[in-house]
């Protein structure tokens, strides 16, 4: 099996390609950035701007399946820079067109729990996403991406699986996402700003996310043309996250509480029963264990 992974230099992409190569699979990465973590992955990554349809047309590669991870994924940054949401839609359209032209009939699309918005629910099942609950341009780009994927299945016979990921954290991430950002700030003793005292989300350790993707590849025919929540299935407040990181690092960083930011989901806990039943998905890493692993990884790899 030959697999194309877009966004192969990102957090999820790097770990996914690493695990696929360990299985002996043939992988081609696509990213507009070099892979700074793994030279072996950078060597098989084609430097392509997915917004440029002509650059994709020039790529002389084929594959059995595309895993489309590439996206501008910081919610509040897309509130500030909504053109990046347009880029998300465009890159999804272009990769679907690439698959259509190359007769690639299987695609896995990385969507988000942001698609559920701020509706009141104890747990969110896959049928609860609604266009009218869009909180941000990022959300709109993911709902639109899901619609495109569905359309290409109906019109062109490209089967799909959609993942709604939730706060993936762990290795290979030195971005300003909340976990690496809090670790960075706590190591310096700087204040940790919590946007929403009661904000509560479902944090998913990177290896559990990768296990979900690989399970979908393995069970594609049984799972195809459907959507799956990939998360841990438990809630953690941002306040607790900040407290746990300062404890682990023995940091004197104070916590600063501010109001939630425009466009962000305030509470989310995934119902992962469908992924368990169809994919055999079984997340192993609790929040406390995952944060400990993350702090250890950053201590060894980020100076």
Backbone bond lengths (Angstrom), bond angles and torsions (degrees), N, CA, C in turn:
res aa  C-N    CA-C-N  psi(-1)  N-CA   C-N-CA  omega(-1)  CA-C   N-CA-C  phi
1 X - - - 1.459 - - 1.521 109.69 -
2 X 1.328 116.69 134.91 1.460 122.50 175.85 1.519 108.48 -111.34
3 X 1.326 116.02 130.84 1.460 121.84 -173.55 1.521 110.03 -125.13
4 X 1.324 116.54 130.76 1.458 122.19 170.70 1.525 108.00 -96.05
5 X 1.328 116.50 130.97 1.466 121.68 177.06 1.517 107.85 -120.36
6 X 1.338 117.54 113.02 1.459 120.40 173.94 1.530 108.80 -84.96
7 X 1.322 115.41 150.74 1.464 118.46 -174.37 1.510 111.72 71.10
8 X 1.339 116.57 33.26 1.465 121.18 -172.65 1.524 113.50 -73.80
9 X 1.332 117.60 -9.32 1.463 120.25 176.60 1.525 112.40 -96.52
10 X 1.319 117.14 -3.70 1.457 121.11 179.61 1.516 112.54 -82.67
11 X 1.314 115.73 -176.67 1.466 121.54 -176.66 1.528 111.59 -61.38
12 X 1.330 116.66 -56.94 1.467 120.07 -178.44 1.523 109.84 -68.15
13 X 1.342 116.52 -41.93 1.453 120.04 -177.68 1.512 113.11 -60.89
14 X 1.334 117.32 -44.07 1.463 120.60 -179.28 1.521 110.76 -61.36
15 X 1.313 116.34 -48.47 1.474 119.53 -177.75 1.529 111.18 -67.56
16 X 1.340 117.47 -37.54 1.458 120.31 178.80 1.525 110.91 -64.05
17 X 1.344 117.31 -49.50 1.462 119.61 -179.48 1.521 110.07 -61.04
18 X 1.310 116.93 -40.88 1.466 121.34 177.54 1.530 110.85 -55.13
19 X 1.318 116.99 -46.44 1.463 121.60 -177.59 1.531 111.66 -72.56
20 X 1.330 117.69 -36.43 1.462 120.21 177.99 1.528 110.82 -66.28
21 X 1.330 117.03 -40.11 1.462 120.46 178.10 1.528 111.17 -65.45
22 X 1.326 116.51 -36.45 1.469 119.93 176.40 1.524 111.52 -60.31
23 X 1.326 116.60 -28.86 1.466 121.40 178.01 1.532 112.81 -81.38
24 X 1.321 116.21 -3.91 1.459 119.87 -179.65 1.508 114.10 83.24
25 X 1.338 118.08 15.53 1.461 121.40 -179.99 1.523 110.75 -83.86
26 X 1.314 116.32 153.23 1.459 121.89 176.37 1.523 108.28 -86.69
27 X 1.321 116.21 125.75 1.461 121.36 -174.93 1.526 109.47 -130.44
28 X 1.320 115.52 139.21 1.464 122.44 169.78 1.522 107.18 -120.27
29 X 1.328 116.45 124.09 1.458 120.43 176.11 1.514 110.82 -92.21
30 X 1.325 116.24 149.88 1.465 122.30 172.69 1.528 107.75 -130.59
31 X 1.333 115.60 125.99 1.463 119.91 177.82 1.526 108.53 -161.38
32 X 1.327 115.68 153.18 1.467 117.35 176.39 1.522 111.60 -89.57
33 X 1.345 116.74 -5.61 1.461 122.06 177.09 1.526 109.44 -113.02
34 X 1.336 117.84 150.12 1.467 119.34 171.80 1.523 110.25 -68.74
35 X 1.325 116.55 157.09 1.461 120.03 175.01 1.527 108.38 -87.79
36 X 1.330 115.77 108.91 1.464 120.13 -175.53 1.519 113.18 -84.11
37 X 1.337 116.03 -5.96 1.458 119.25 -176.33 1.520 112.81 -95.74
38 X 1.330 117.05 -41.17 1.457 121.24 -171.67 1.529 110.31 -131.24
39 X 1.334 118.58 105.96 1.470 120.51 178.25 1.532 112.88 -57.10
40 X 1.335 116.68 -34.00 1.469 119.12 -179.62 1.524 111.47 -65.99
41 X 1.335 117.36 -31.96 1.466 120.78 177.11 1.523 110.03 -77.87
42 X 1.315 117.28 -38.67 1.457 119.86 177.13 1.532 111.12 -59.36
43 X 1.337 116.29 -34.19 1.463 120.92 -178.37 1.523 112.82 -66.12
44 X 1.325 117.44 -23.94 1.470 120.54 -179.41 1.533 111.49 -109.36
45 X 1.332 116.08 13.91 1.462 121.68 -179.90 1.516 110.58 -101.48
46 X 1.326 116.08 126.28 1.461 121.51 174.90 1.516 108.57 -88.61
47 X 1.334 116.70 126.94 1.447 122.27 -178.58 1.520 108.99 -81.05
48 X 1.316 116.32 100.29 1.466 121.87 -175.43 1.527 109.28 -136.45
49 X 1.315 115.95 135.82 1.462 121.82 171.44 1.526 107.37 -88.02
50 X 1.310 116.90 108.37 1.467 120.98 -174.96 1.529 113.30 -66.98
51 X 1.308 117.19 -9.48 1.465 119.13 174.80 1.530 111.15 -75.72
52 X 1.318 115.95 -15.50 1.460 122.11 -175.93 1.529 109.44 -98.73
53 X 1.313 116.20 100.21 1.459 119.89 -177.41 1.528 112.04 -62.34
54 X 1.326 116.87 -30.82 1.469 120.01 -178.86 1.532 111.02 -70.10
55 X 1.335 116.58 -34.21 1.463 119.65 176.72 1.524 110.33 -64.87
56 X 1.316 116.47 -37.93 1.466 119.75 177.27 1.521 111.32 -67.87
57 X 1.323 116.35 -38.09 1.466 119.87 -179.93 1.523 111.97 -60.70
58 X 1.329 116.25 -29.49 1.462 120.97 -177.79 1.523 112.54 -80.45
59 X 1.324 117.59 -12.09 1.464 119.91 -177.03 1.525 110.48 -75.58
60 X 1.303 115.61 118.09 1.462 120.54 -178.69 1.531 109.37 -96.51
61 X 1.313 115.51 66.03 1.469 120.27 177.76 1.522 109.06 -133.98
62 X 1.297 115.03 152.75 1.448 121.31 174.40 1.522 107.79 -131.31
63 X 1.291 116.71 170.58 1.461 119.66 -177.47 1.513 109.52 -164.14
64 X 1.319 115.51 168.83 1.459 122.14 175.45 1.519 111.50 -89.26
65 X 1.341 115.62 -25.91 1.467 119.45 -174.20 1.522 109.12 -155.42
66 X 1.326 116.37 146.55 1.464 122.63 173.89 1.521 108.34 -115.77
67 X 1.330 116.16 130.22 1.463 121.68 170.52 1.526 106.19 -106.51
68 X 1.334 116.54 108.39 1.466 120.99 -174.06 1.530 109.99 -97.78
69 X 1.345 114.14 98.64 1.464 121.79 -179.83 1.520 112.31 -103.46
70 X 1.330 117.52 -23.57 1.467 121.60 -170.96 1.526 111.35 -58.88
71 X 1.336 115.89 129.06 1.468 121.01 178.97 1.517 109.92 -171.86
72 X 1.315 115.40 155.43 1.463 121.30 163.45 1.533 106.12 -82.04
73 X 1.331 116.15 114.50 1.464 118.25 -163.68 1.529 115.48 -116.11
74 X 1.317 118.78 6.05 1.459 119.85 178.41 1.522 109.23 -90.52
75 X 1.325 116.44 113.32 1.467 121.21 -171.43 1.524 111.75 -57.68
76 X 1.333 117.22 -52.81 1.463 119.20 -174.65 1.523 111.84 -69.67
77 X 1.330 117.66 -30.69 1.465 119.80 176.17 1.522 111.09 -62.50
78 X 1.338 116.44 -32.94 1.466 119.43 178.35 1.517 112.11 -79.16
79 X 1.338 117.50 -20.51 1.462 119.81 168.55 1.526 109.10 -66.53
80 X 1.324 115.96 -42.00 1.460 121.14 -179.67 1.533 112.20 -76.00
81 X 1.338 116.05 -30.68 1.469 121.41 -177.13 1.535 108.91 -131.60
82 X 1.323 118.01 75.93 1.476 120.55 -173.68 1.524 113.68 -64.43
83 X 1.334 118.30 -17.14 1.459 119.44 176.67 1.525 111.47 -61.70
84 X 1.320 116.93 -24.44 1.468 119.95 178.22 1.528 111.31 -69.91
85 X 1.318 117.19 -26.28 1.469 120.06 173.06 1.515 110.38 -68.66
86 X 1.330 116.75 -40.12 1.464 120.47 174.40 1.525 110.46 -57.76
87 X 1.337 116.45 -41.15 1.464 120.19 178.95 1.528 111.25 -61.44
88 X 1.327 116.93 -38.41 1.475 119.92 177.78 1.529 110.86 -60.15
89 X 1.321 115.74 -45.53 1.469 119.56 179.58 1.524 110.77 -63.70
90 X 1.320 116.13 -43.76 1.457 120.97 -177.59 1.526 111.56 -64.53
91 X 1.327 117.49 -43.11 1.461 119.30 -179.68 1.527 111.49 -65.99
92 X 1.333 116.89 -35.46 1.463 119.57 177.16 1.525 110.51 -67.36
93 X 1.322 116.24 -44.26 1.468 119.67 176.29 1.527 111.03 -58.54
94 X 1.325 116.76 -46.15 1.461 120.38 -176.88 1.524 112.28 -65.87
95 X 1.327 117.74 -37.45 1.466 118.40 -179.51 1.531 110.05 -72.83
96 X 1.320 117.68 -32.86 1.465 120.07 175.20 1.532 111.03 -67.08
97 X 1.315 116.14 -40.07 1.461 119.64 176.55 1.534 111.01 -64.82
98 X 1.326 115.64 -39.40 1.472 120.21 176.00 1.524 109.71 -59.81
99 X 1.339 116.75 -46.31 1.468 120.57 179.44 1.527 110.89 -62.46
100 X 1.329 116.80 -40.81 1.471 120.23 179.32 1.523 111.16 -61.62
101 X 1.340 116.28 -46.78 1.466 119.99 -178.18 1.527 112.20 -66.04
102 X 1.342 115.70 -34.39 1.464 120.35 -178.08 1.529 112.79 -89.06
103 X 1.333 115.34 0.03 1.467 120.66 -179.65 1.533 112.28 60.77
104 X 1.343 115.55 37.71 1.470 121.50 173.76 1.525 106.98 -87.84
105 X 1.310 117.64 121.18 1.464 121.22 -168.03 1.526 114.71 -103.97
106 X 1.338 117.19 8.88 1.465 119.02 179.14 1.527 109.91 -137.44
107 X 1.322 115.84 129.71 1.463 120.29 177.86 1.521 109.94 -138.46
108 X 1.331 115.88 139.29 1.464 123.25 173.31 1.522 106.86 -111.88
109 X 1.325 116.46 127.64 1.467 121.97 -173.49 1.523 110.82 -116.50
110 X 1.329 115.47 128.92 1.465 121.38 179.22 1.525 109.71 -87.21
111 X 1.320 115.96 106.99 1.456 121.89 173.39 1.521 108.66 -105.35
112 X 1.323 117.55 -157.98 1.462 120.25 -169.10 1.509 112.67 -148.69
113 X 1.330 114.80 153.66 1.462 119.83 173.03 1.511 111.56 -67.60
114 X 1.338 118.35 -12.94 1.463 119.99 175.70 1.523 111.78 -59.54
115 X 1.343 117.28 -21.36 1.469 121.03 -178.47 1.528 112.61 -62.08
116 X 1.322 118.15 -17.64 1.460 120.77 -178.91 1.533 112.21 -84.30
117 X 1.318 117.50 -20.18 1.454 120.28 -179.58 1.514 112.40 68.49
118 X 1.327 115.56 -153.87 1.467 121.76 -176.36 1.523 112.46 -109.70
119 X 1.330 116.48 38.11 1.458 118.84 175.77 1.526 109.83 -72.73
120 X 1.331 118.55 149.76 1.468 120.13 179.98 1.527 111.12 -76.98
121 X 1.314 116.51 121.72 1.467 121.54 178.14 1.520 108.57 -160.91
122 X 1.323 115.91 146.93 1.465 120.02 175.38 1.522 110.12 -72.32
123 X 1.335 115.45 -48.06 1.466 122.51 176.92 1.519 108.10 -137.03
124 X 1.316 115.36 149.91 1.457 120.47 -174.74 1.520 110.92 -106.43
125 X 1.324 115.41 118.31 1.455 121.09 174.77 1.525 109.39 -94.24
126 X 1.322 115.91 161.33 1.459 121.17 -171.23 1.522 114.06 -61.79
127 X 1.334 118.14 -21.27 1.467 120.64 -177.86 1.529 113.02 -85.75
128 X 1.330 118.38 5.33 1.463 121.33 -173.72 1.534 113.90 -97.01
129 X 1.323 118.28 -3.00 1.469 120.14 178.48 1.529 109.98 -72.32
130 X 1.322 116.39 136.72 1.458 121.72 -179.17 1.523 110.25 -139.94
131 X 1.312 116.67 138.51 1.460 121.51 178.52 1.524 111.20 -57.29
132 X 1.338 117.23 -39.23 1.464 119.98 -175.53 1.530 112.90 -71.49
133 X 1.352 117.14 -5.48 1.462 120.43 178.51 1.528 112.29 -98.59
134 X 1.327 117.12 11.84 1.474 120.74 178.06 1.532 110.27 -59.22
135 X 1.330 115.96 122.61 1.461 120.32 178.35 1.520 112.75 -97.81
136 X 1.351 117.62 -16.12 1.463 119.25 -171.27 1.523 110.66 -155.41
137 X 1.334 117.04 163.13 1.465 119.78 172.61 1.530 112.33 -58.52
138 X 1.324 117.26 -35.04 1.469 119.32 176.89 1.523 110.48 -60.38
139 X 1.330 116.45 -47.27 1.457 120.30 177.83 1.516 110.86 -56.46
140 X 1.326 116.24 -45.97 1.462 120.64 -179.66 1.526 111.13 -59.93
141 X 1.343 116.59 -38.34 1.464 119.44 -179.69 1.521 111.63 -66.25
142 X 1.329 117.17 -32.35 1.464 120.18 -179.93 1.530 111.57 -79.39
143 X 1.325 117.93 -40.38 1.465 119.92 175.85 1.529 110.15 -64.00
144 X 1.333 116.13 -40.91 1.462 119.66 176.96 1.522 111.07 -64.57
145 X 1.336 116.59 -38.86 1.463 120.29 177.13 1.515 111.94 -62.72
146 X 1.322 116.18 -41.61 1.466 119.75 176.79 1.530 110.28 -61.54
147 X 1.336 116.45 -41.43 1.467 119.93 179.74 1.527 111.04 -63.43
148 X 1.319 117.43 -41.13 1.462 120.90 177.63 1.530 111.04 -61.84
149 X 1.317 116.26 -45.34 1.464 120.71 179.90 1.529 110.24 -59.52
150 X 1.327 116.13 -45.24 1.463 120.24 178.07 1.532 110.72 -61.29
151 X 1.324 117.00 -41.78 1.457 120.77 -178.93 1.524 111.89 -63.96
152 X 1.333 116.74 -40.02 1.462 120.21 -179.59 1.529 111.80 -70.67
153 X 1.321 116.62 -24.28 1.466 119.20 172.34 1.524 109.91 -68.57
154 X 1.330 116.79 -46.48 1.459 120.60 -176.91 1.531 112.51 -71.11
155 X 1.333 116.53 -40.16 1.461 119.97 -174.60 1.527 113.87 -85.29
156 X 1.334 116.40 -34.18 1.465 118.93 -169.78 1.524 114.22 -126.27
157 X 1.325 116.86 4.97 1.456 119.63 175.69 1.513 114.89 68.83
158 X 1.341 117.14 25.69 1.466 120.76 175.66 1.528 107.71 -90.74
159 X 1.304 117.38 103.65 1.461 121.10 -179.47 1.532 110.28 -68.42
160 X 1.318 115.59 152.53 1.462 119.46 -173.34 1.519 112.30 -141.23
161 X 1.319 113.98 162.54 1.463 123.22 162.21 1.522 106.72 -134.21
162 X 1.338 116.53 131.59 1.463 122.29 177.69 1.520 108.62 -107.03
163 X 1.331 115.84 129.63 1.467 121.55 173.52 1.516 109.29 -105.16
164 X 1.314 117.51 136.50 1.465 120.93 167.56 1.528 106.72 -107.20
165 X 1.333 114.61 99.87 1.462 121.46 -179.03 1.524 110.47 -79.13
166 X 1.329 115.71 161.86 1.458 120.42 -179.20 1.524 110.58 -142.47
167 X 1.335 116.31 110.30 1.471 123.00 172.04 1.526 112.68 43.57
168 X 1.315 115.11 62.37 1.463 120.51 178.60 1.526 108.56 -73.31
169 X 1.330 116.57 133.80 1.464 120.77 -178.61 1.529 109.32 -143.22
170 X 1.324 115.20 165.25 1.466 120.51 178.55 1.508 110.95 136.58
171 X 1.324 115.96 -144.11 1.466 121.49 -175.86 1.523 112.12 -70.95
172 X 1.328 114.41 167.32 1.465 123.52 175.18 1.526 112.99 61.40
173 X 1.310 116.98 38.87 1.461 119.94 179.37 1.524 109.17 -145.17
174 X 1.325 116.73 108.87 1.466 120.69 173.79 1.529 110.07 -118.32
175 X 1.328 115.54 29.87 1.462 122.27 -177.55 1.528 110.25 -80.21
176 X 1.334 115.86 -168.13 1.465 120.82 176.00 1.528 110.83 -99.21
177 X 1.347 118.04 18.74 1.460 119.59 170.45 1.528 108.61 -60.73
178 X 1.317 115.77 160.73 1.462 119.22 -165.61 1.533 112.90 -62.03
179 X 1.340 119.81 -41.28 1.464 119.64 -176.98 1.529 111.75 -67.56
180 X 1.341 119.91 -55.60 1.466 117.50 178.55 1.523 113.09 -63.18
181 X 1.329 116.77 -32.65 1.464 119.63 179.87 1.522 110.87 -66.82
182 X 1.334 117.70 -43.67 1.463 120.27 177.73 1.533 110.97 -64.36
183 X 1.322 117.53 -40.05 1.471 119.79 178.09 1.525 110.00 -62.52
184 X 1.328 116.80 -44.21 1.467 121.38 179.95 1.531 110.76 -60.60
185 X 1.338 115.56 -47.49 1.458 120.23 -178.19 1.524 111.56 -66.65
186 X 1.336 116.71 -41.53 1.467 120.70 -178.44 1.525 111.42 -65.60
187 X 1.314 116.95 -34.90 1.467 119.64 177.93 1.524 111.26 -64.95
188 X 1.321 116.58 -29.59 1.475 120.75 179.05 1.526 112.79 -90.17
189 X 1.337 116.13 -11.39 1.451 119.36 -176.26 1.508 113.68 80.76
190 X 1.340 116.84 15.40 1.461 121.34 179.91 1.527 110.97 -82.30
191 X 1.321 117.59 159.79 1.477 120.24 179.37 1.532 111.76 -62.72
192 X 1.339 115.85 144.03 1.457 123.32 173.91 1.523 107.21 -103.07
193 X 1.323 116.79 115.51 1.463 121.47 -176.79 1.523 109.05 -91.11
194 X 1.316 116.61 123.10 1.463 123.54 177.93 1.525 107.84 -105.37
195 X 1.340 116.15 114.73 1.461 120.52 179.79 1.529 109.34 -89.52
196 X 1.307 115.20 85.26 1.461 121.28 -178.96 1.513 111.18 114.12
197 X 1.321 116.66 99.59 1.466 122.33 -176.39 1.524 112.13 -54.18
198 X 1.338 116.64 -37.44 1.459 121.00 -176.78 1.532 113.06 -103.51
199 X 1.318 116.81 8.39 1.471 119.56 -179.76 1.522 109.92 -60.39
200 X 1.328 114.89 132.01 1.467 120.90 -167.34 1.527 108.47 -140.14
201 X 1.353 117.41 121.17 1.455 121.21 -174.16 1.524 111.39 -133.51
202 X 1.324 114.51 170.36 1.469 122.56 -175.62 1.528 107.85 -106.04
203 X 1.335 116.58 97.65 1.464 121.89 -176.88 1.526 110.12 -83.30
204 X 1.347 115.21 134.20 1.459 121.45 -174.86 1.518 109.45 -122.30
205 X 1.320 116.46 119.41 1.466 120.16 -179.88 1.526 109.76 -67.10
206 X 1.315 116.29 143.67 1.457 122.32 -172.54 1.525 113.02 -52.78
207 X 1.320 118.51 -42.41 1.467 119.88 -176.01 1.525 112.18 -69.10
208 X 1.323 117.70 -28.42 1.462 119.98 174.25 1.530 110.34 -70.12
209 X 1.330 116.46 -39.58 1.465 120.53 176.37 1.521 110.60 -60.37
210 X 1.324 116.25 -46.50 1.471 120.91 -179.30 1.522 110.69 -63.60
211 X 1.315 116.87 -39.39 1.467 120.26 177.96 1.519 110.83 -60.49
212 X 1.344 117.14 -36.94 1.463 120.61 177.63 1.517 112.49 -66.30
213 X 1.334 116.07 -41.74 1.468 119.67 179.01 1.527 110.86 -64.87
214 X 1.326 116.56 -45.57 1.464 119.92 -178.13 1.526 110.82 -66.50
215 X 1.327 116.75 -36.06 1.469 119.45 176.21 1.521 110.50 -61.75
216 X 1.328 116.77 -37.86 1.472 120.32 179.10 1.522 111.44 -68.68
217 X 1.324 117.08 -36.94 1.463 120.03 175.39 1.527 109.77 -63.26
218 X 1.319 115.93 -45.51 1.468 120.65 -178.37 1.524 112.11 -65.30
219 X 1.328 117.05 -35.47 1.464 121.38 -174.81 1.525 112.28 -111.27
220 X 1.307 115.85 29.50 1.462 119.99 -170.87 1.529 112.33 -54.70
221 X 1.304 117.98 -47.04 1.467 120.08 -175.34 1.515 111.98 -63.19
222 X 1.316 117.70 -36.63 1.468 120.70 179.28 1.524 112.26 -77.05
223 X 1.343 116.16 -26.14 1.467 120.09 -172.13 1.512 114.04 -104.76
224 X 1.334 117.95 -6.11 1.463 121.76 -166.84 1.526 113.71 -64.23
225 X 1.339 113.45 157.07 1.464 124.60 175.77 1.529 112.53 60.54
226 X 1.329 112.74 44.41 1.454 119.69 179.43 1.531 109.15 -151.82
227 X 1.331 115.57 172.33 1.460 123.33 -174.92 1.518 109.82 -120.81
228 X 1.349 116.06 141.02 1.463 120.71 -175.34 1.523 110.79 -136.31
229 X 1.344 115.71 132.65 1.459 120.87 169.53 1.529 108.74 -74.99
230 X 1.331 115.87 125.96 1.463 121.03 173.89 1.526 107.06 -115.81
231 X 1.321 115.93 105.39 1.460 122.06 -176.75 1.532 107.23 -157.19
232 X 1.329 116.28 -174.33 1.466 118.53 176.66 1.522 111.14 -89.91
233 X 1.326 117.14 -31.35 1.453 120.24 178.14 1.513 114.32 95.33
234 X 1.347 116.23 16.71 1.459 120.36 177.19 1.525 109.63 -136.39
235 X 1.330 116.00 153.34 1.461 121.26 -176.01 1.524 111.19 -97.67
236 X 1.320 115.68 142.54 1.462 122.51 173.93 1.521 108.20 -137.91
237 X 1.313 117.88 132.12 1.459 119.68 177.37 1.524 109.87 -76.72
238 X 1.329 115.49 152.25 1.457 120.47 175.25 1.524 109.94 -63.83
239 X 1.321 116.18 -32.05 1.469 120.12 176.86 1.527 110.55 -61.60
240 X 1.330 117.24 -46.24 1.468 120.21 178.78 1.528 110.88 -64.02
241 X 1.321 117.11 -40.05 1.460 120.58 176.29 1.524 110.33 -56.03
242 X 1.316 116.64 -49.53 1.467 120.57 -179.40 1.532 110.87 -61.65
243 X 1.318 116.88 -43.95 1.466 120.27 179.82 1.527 111.47 -63.10
244 X 1.322 117.17 -41.80 1.466 120.88 -178.69 1.523 111.58 -65.29
245 X 1.321 116.59 -40.81 1.466 119.75 179.45 1.530 110.78 -66.41
246 X 1.320 117.85 -42.01 1.465 119.14 178.59 1.522 111.19 -65.85
247 X 1.330 117.34 -35.18 1.461 120.12 176.41 1.525 111.64 -64.16
248 X 1.328 116.21 -48.11 1.461 120.49 -177.25 1.525 111.97 -63.91
249 X 1.322 116.63 -34.11 1.466 120.68 -178.80 1.522 112.45 -93.35
250 X 1.335 115.90 0.17 1.467 120.56 -176.65 1.535 109.72 50.67
251 X 1.317 114.37 47.55 1.457 121.83 -174.42 1.519 110.91 -94.88
252 X 1.320 114.60 149.39 1.468 120.43 176.50 1.529 111.53 -95.25
253 X 1.325 116.78 10.38 1.465 119.91 -177.77 1.525 111.42 -58.50
254 X 1.328 117.90 127.33 1.469 119.69 173.86 1.528 110.41 -78.75
255 X 1.329 116.08 157.67 1.459 121.75 174.38 1.529 108.53 -98.67
256 X 1.330 115.95 133.94 1.455 121.29 175.82 1.521 108.82 -114.78
257 X 1.316 116.57 125.66 1.460 121.48 -179.04 1.531 110.03 -96.17
258 X 1.316 115.89 127.37 1.456 121.48 176.09 1.518 109.53 -130.18
259 X 1.309 116.21 166.89 1.469 121.19 179.83 1.526 110.08 -68.17
260 X 1.331 116.83 151.96 1.468 119.41 175.62 1.520 111.00 -56.75
261 X 1.326 115.77 148.52 1.456 120.78 -178.87 1.527 110.91 -87.96
262 X 1.318 115.17 153.22 1.462 122.01 177.55 1.525 110.47 -54.29
263 X 1.336 116.09 134.62 1.459 121.10 171.29 1.515 115.58 91.13
264 X 1.328 118.28 -7.09 1.461 119.52 -173.48 1.532 112.06 -98.27
265 X 1.316 116.00 145.37 1.461 122.36 175.16 1.529 108.81 -74.85
266 X 1.322 116.68 137.07 1.465 121.90 -173.60 1.524 112.23 -92.57
267 X 1.336 116.79 -34.00 1.462 119.72 -178.78 1.521 109.29 -145.11
268 X 1.331 115.39 132.91 1.463 119.36 177.12 1.521 110.39 -153.69
269 X 1.327 114.83 127.26 1.464 122.25 169.78 1.519 106.96 -133.36
270 X 1.313 116.62 124.47 1.460 120.69 -174.94 1.519 111.98 -81.54
271 X 1.316 115.05 141.92 1.461 121.33 162.97 1.526 106.19 -89.29
272 X 1.337 117.23 115.60 1.465 120.90 -175.12 1.529 112.27 -109.36
273 X 1.335 116.44 17.44 1.460 119.89 -176.98 1.533 112.22 -63.73
274 X 1.325 116.71 -37.66 1.460 119.90 179.93 1.531 110.96 -64.11
275 X 1.329 116.88 -45.02 1.466 120.43 178.02 1.526 111.06 -63.54
276 X 1.308 116.56 -37.18 1.468 119.91 177.01 1.524 110.37 -63.67
277 X 1.322 116.10 -46.08 1.466 120.78 -174.92 1.526 112.46 -69.67
278 X 1.319 117.04 -45.57 1.472 120.46 -172.81 1.524 112.15 -88.47
279 X 1.329 116.69 -42.24 1.463 120.65 -175.75 1.528 113.44 -94.25
280 X 1.332 116.45 -14.37 1.459 118.50 -171.45 1.518 111.63 72.95
281 X 1.330 115.76 23.13 1.468 121.81 -177.76 1.525 110.15 -67.75
282 X 1.328 116.55 132.29 1.464 120.55 -175.65 1.523 109.12 -147.39
283 X 1.334 117.98 83.25 1.467 120.24 -177.25 1.527 112.00 -61.69
284 X 1.321 115.39 136.30 1.468 120.96 -171.68 1.525 113.83 -107.40
285 X 1.327 117.64 -21.16 1.462 120.15 -165.67 1.520 111.18 -104.06
286 X 1.319 116.67 109.77 1.460 121.13 178.22 1.523 109.87 -66.40
287 X 1.324 115.62 165.14 1.459 120.16 179.87 1.528 110.98 -58.10
288 X 1.330 116.91 -49.56 1.471 119.39 -177.14 1.525 111.75 -60.77
289 X 1.332 116.68 -43.16 1.465 119.83 179.26 1.522 110.55 -66.04
290 X 1.311 116.90 -42.55 1.460 120.27 -178.42 1.516 112.59 -64.79
291 X 1.328 117.40 -40.00 1.467 120.19 178.70 1.522 110.47 -67.13
292 X 1.334 117.26 -39.08 1.468 119.77 175.94 1.525 110.78 -61.05
293 X 1.335 117.06 -45.11 1.468 120.77 178.17 1.522 111.22 -61.75
294 X 1.321 116.47 -39.91 1.459 120.82 -179.15 1.519 111.41 -65.38
295 X 1.328 116.81 -46.05 1.463 120.60 179.04 1.529 110.17 -60.92
296 X 1.341 117.10 -40.90 1.468 120.90 177.85 1.526 111.16 -63.68
297 X 1.344 116.58 -42.21 1.468 119.84 -178.78 1.524 110.53 -64.75
298 X 1.325 117.41 -43.10 1.461 120.73 179.90 1.528 111.25 -65.16
299 X 1.326 116.84 -37.07 1.468 120.17 178.28 1.525 111.51 -60.97
300 X 1.342 116.19 -35.63 1.465 121.08 -177.45 1.525 112.87 -85.06
301 X 1.334 117.37 -27.64 1.470 120.28 -166.54 1.532 114.92 -118.34
302 X 1.315 119.07 -20.35 1.458 121.48 -178.98 1.514 109.26 -119.84
303 X 1.295 116.04 112.95 1.470 120.48 -177.54 1.518 110.97 -94.31
